[in-house]
Amino acid sequence: MKMTEVPLPDGVYSQVESLAAKLRLTVPEVLCQAAEQMVLRQTLPGPRTNGDWQFPEGRHLGGFQKPVEDWRLLANEADD
């Protein structure tokens, strides 16, 4: 295991210290786990691209069956 010294701003160190206490870990353990998480995130494959995928063609379902004046009433009707 390698030892290293990392300067942290006072506010960040206080937050790490609080987190360590809450997790019942030491500050070096929290920092080590954080570094492991960062390395893991960098080595995981990124999201796949969709390539040439496109939305499917829409279907024509015909005209509306009710007049425009009734749409608000129909939208607010409760299904029984």
C-alpha positions in Angstrom: 0.0 0.0 0.0 1.2 3.5 -0.9 1.0 6.4 1.5 0.2 9.9 0.2 -0.4 13.3 1.5 -3.3 15.3 0.0 -4.0 18.9 0.9 -7.7 19.5 1.4 -9.5 22.8 2.0 -10.7 23.1 5.6 -14.4 22.9 4.7 -13.9 19.8 2.6 -11.9 18.1 5.3 -14.6 18.9 7.9 -17.2 17.3 5.7 -15.0 14.2 5.1 -14.4 14.0 8.8 -18.2 14.2 9.6 -18.9 11.6 6.9 -16.2 9.3 8.3 -17.7 9.6 11.8 -21.2 8.9 10.5 -19.9 5.8 8.6 -17.7 4.8 11.5 -14.6 4.9 9.3 -11.4 6.8 9.5 -10.7 9.8 7.3 -8.1 7.8 5.2 -10.6 5.0 4.7 -13.2 7.4 3.4 -10.7 9.0 1.1 -9.5 5.6 -0.1 -13.0 4.5 -0.9 -13.7 7.8 -2.7 -10.6 7.3 -4.9 -11.6 3.7 -5.6 -15.1 5.0 -6.7 -13.5 7.6 -9.0 -11.2 5.0 -10.6 -14.1 2.5 -11.1 -16.3 5.2 -12.8 -13.5 6.0 -15.2 -13.0 2.3 -16.2 -16.6 1.4 -16.7 -17.9 1.5 -20.3 -19.9 4.6 -21.1 -23.5 4.5 -22.3 -24.0 2.9 -25.7 -25.1 5.1 -28.6 -28.3 4.3 -30.3 -26.6 4.3 -33.7 -29.1 4.8 -36.5 -32.2 4.2 -34.3 -35.1 6.5 -35.1 -38.6 6.9 -33.8 -41.1 4.6 -35.5 -43.4 6.0 -38.1 -46.6 7.3 -36.5 -50.0 5.7 -37.4 -52.9 7.7 -38.6 -55.8 6.9 -36.2 -58.4 8.9 -38.0 -60.2 12.1 -37.0 -61.4 12.9 -33.5 -64.8 11.5 -32.8 -66.0 14.3 -30.5 -66.3 18.0 -31.2 -63.5 20.3 -29.9 -66.0 22.0 -27.5 -66.3 18.7 -25.6 -62.6 17.9 -25.2 -62.2 19.6 -21.8 -65.2 17.8 -20.4 -64.1 14.5 -21.8 -60.5 14.9 -20.5 -61.8 15.5 -16.9 -64.3 12.7 -16.9 -63.6 9.9 -14.3 -63.5 6.4 -15.6 -66.0 4.1 -13.9 
